[in-house]
């Protein structure tokens, strides 16, 4: 039996839109994180494509890639986000390296050896909220807090760096236009606000 997805005209539509929940550093901390990443790239002569400071973030949940956002998805995700109750906290990274994968562009990331308990608690709470809004399929998989700072072909083993901390004060629901490096803020939830 032939695979209908391979018949002319029946190929799956190319994704153009991504939806995700994330924590972004404020502009001064984003600039500092981007500078640290740039120093690392230069020191190791990686020549990788650095992520712009304003796009640096920690993804909490990837809600999917689509050819046009499905109707109601953003509203349900925003509803899940609206019910979050958490205090502001600090995110701490103390390692840099590449995640092992088979993609042509390996992500270079800041990560942590351990810790970030408040970030893990926020992730768990958001998972519960997403499930309560019917978005169970978005909550599977493990959560490894990290920030992608560059993409390149070279894979770097993880190494320790001087710890860097930045304040997490808001969770955002973001619509990313794939291939256009554009993030559109759809909803936000400030931490510490009742």
DRENDRENLUM-818550 format. One record per residue (C-alpha): residue number from 0; residue in three letters; x, y, z. Coordinates in steps of 0.5 Angstrom, whole numbers. Last residue first. Layout:
N
   seq   type      px      py      pz
   NUM    ALA       X       Y       Z
...
//
This chain:
194
   seq   type      px      py      pz
   193    UNK      -5      76      85
   192    UNK       2      79      82
   191    UNK       8      75      84
   190    UNK      10      73      77
   189    UNK       7      77      71
   188    UNK       3      73      67
   187    UNK       4      74      59
   186    UNK       0      74      53
   185    UNK       1      74      45
   184    UNK       8      76      45
   183    UNK      10      76      38
   182    UNK      17      73      36
   181    UNK      20      74      29
   180    UNK      26      70      27
   179    UNK      23      69      20
   178    UNK      24      62      19
   177    UNK      19      60      23
   176    UNK      14      66      26
   175    UNK      14      65      33
   174    UNK       8      66      37
   173    UNK      10      67      44
   172    UNK       6      66      51
   171    UNK      10      69      56
   170    UNK      12      68      63
   169    UNK      14      74      68
   168    UNK      19      76      73
   167    UNK      25      71      72
   166    UNK      31      74      75
   165    UNK      38      73      72
   164    UNK      44      69      75
   163    UNK      51      67      72
   162    UNK      55      62      75
   161    UNK      62      62      72
   160    UNK      63      57      67
   159    UNK      63      50      67
   158    UNK      64      46      61
   157    UNK      59      42      57
   156    UNK      62      38      51
   155    UNK      62      42      44
   154    UNK      59      40      38
   153    UNK      61      44      32
   152    UNK      56      45      26
   151    UNK      53      52      29
   150    UNK      47      55      33
   149    UNK      48      60      39
   148    UNK      45      62      45
   147    UNK      40      57      47
   146    UNK      38      57      54
   145    UNK      37      51      58
   144    UNK      32      48      63
   143    UNK      32      40      62
   142    UNK      24      39      62
   141    UNK      23      31      60
   140    UNK      17      29      56
   139    UNK      10      30      56
   138    UNK       6      37      57
   137    UNK       4      39      50
   136    UNK      -1      33      49
   135    UNK      -5      34      55
   134    UNK      -7      41      52
   133    UNK     -14      40      55
   132    UNK     -14      47      59
   131    UNK     -14      43      66
   130    UNK      -8      39      62
   129    UNK      -4      46      61
   128    UNK      -5      48      68
   127    UNK      -2      42      71
   126    UNK       4      43      66
   125    UNK       4      50      68
   124    UNK       5      48      75
   123    UNK      10      43      74
   122    UNK      14      48      70
   121    UNK      14      53      75
   120    UNK      16      48      80
   119    UNK      22      47      76
   118    UNK      24      54      75
   117    UNK      23      55      83
   116    UNK      28      49      84
   115    UNK      33      52      79
   114    UNK      38      47      82
   113    UNK      43      42      79
   112    UNK      49      42      73
   111    UNK      46      48      70
   110    UNK      45      50      63
   109    UNK      47      55      58
   108    UNK      46      52      51
   107    UNK      50      51      44
   106    UNK      45      48      39
   105    UNK      47      44      34
   104    UNK      45      46      27
   103    UNK      45      40      22
   102    UNK      41      36      27
   101    UNK      43      29      29
   100    UNK      43      31      37
    99    UNK      48      32      42
    98    UNK      46      38      46
    97    UNK      52      43      46
    96    UNK      56      46      51
    95    UNK      56      51      57
    94    UNK      55      50      64
    93    UNK      53      55      71
    92    UNK      47      57      69
    91    UNK      42      60      75
    90    UNK      35      63      74
    89    UNK      33      67      80
    88    UNK      25      68      82
    87    UNK      19      72      82
    86    UNK      13      69      86
    85    UNK       8      64      83
    84    UNK       1      63      81
    83    UNK      -1      61      74
    82    UNK      -8      61      73
    81    UNK      -7      66      67
    80    UNK      -2      62      63
    79    UNK      -7      56      62
    78    UNK     -12      61      60
    77    UNK      -7      64      55
    76    UNK      -6      56      53
    75    UNK     -13      55      51
    74    UNK     -14      62      47
    73    UNK      -7      60      43
    72    UNK     -10      54      41
    71    UNK     -17      56      40
    70    UNK     -16      56      32
    69    UNK     -10      52      30
    68    UNK      -4      56      29
    67    UNK      -2      57      21
    66    UNK       2      51      18
    65    UNK       4      49      25
    64    UNK       9      47      30
    63    UNK       7      45      37
    62    UNK       6      48      44
    61    UNK      13      48      46
    60    UNK      13      48      54
    59    UNK      18      52      59
    58    UNK      23      55      54
    57    UNK      28      59      57
    56    UNK      29      65      53
    55    UNK      34      69      49
    54    UNK      31      73      43
    53    UNK      32      80      45
    52    UNK      40      78      46
    51    UNK      40      76      38
    50    UNK      42      68      38
    49    UNK      49      67      36
    48    UNK      50      64      29
    47    UNK      57      59      30
    46    UNK      64      62      28
    45    UNK      66      57      33
    44    UNK      73      60      35
    43    UNK      73      57      42
    42    UNK      75      64      45
    41    UNK      70      68      40
    40    UNK      64      63      41
    39    UNK      65      64      49
    38    UNK      66      71      49
    37    UNK      59      72      44
    36    UNK      56      67      49
    35    UNK      58      72      55
    34    UNK      56      78      51
    33    UNK      49      75      49
    32    UNK      48      73      57
    31    UNK      50      80      59
    30    UNK      45      83      53
    29    UNK      39      79      56
    28    UNK      41      81      63
    27    UNK      40      88      61
    26    UNK      34      87      57
    25    UNK      30      83      62
    24    UNK      31      76      61
    23    UNK      25      72      58
    22    UNK      21      66      61
    21    UNK      18      62      56
    20    UNK      11      59      53
    19    UNK      11      56      46
    18    UNK       7      57      40
    17    UNK      11      56      33
    16    UNK       8      58      26
    15    UNK      10      56      19
    14    UNK      10      49      19
    13    UNK      11      46      12
    12    UNK       4      43      10
    11    UNK       4      35       9
    10    UNK       5      33       2
     9    UNK      -2      31      -1
     8    UNK      -1      35      -8
     7    UNK       4      30     -11
     6    UNK       3      23      -7
     5    UNK       8      22      -1
     4    UNK       3      23       4
     3    UNK      -1      18       1
     2    UNK       4      12       3
     1    UNK       3       7      -2
     0    UNK       0       0       0
//
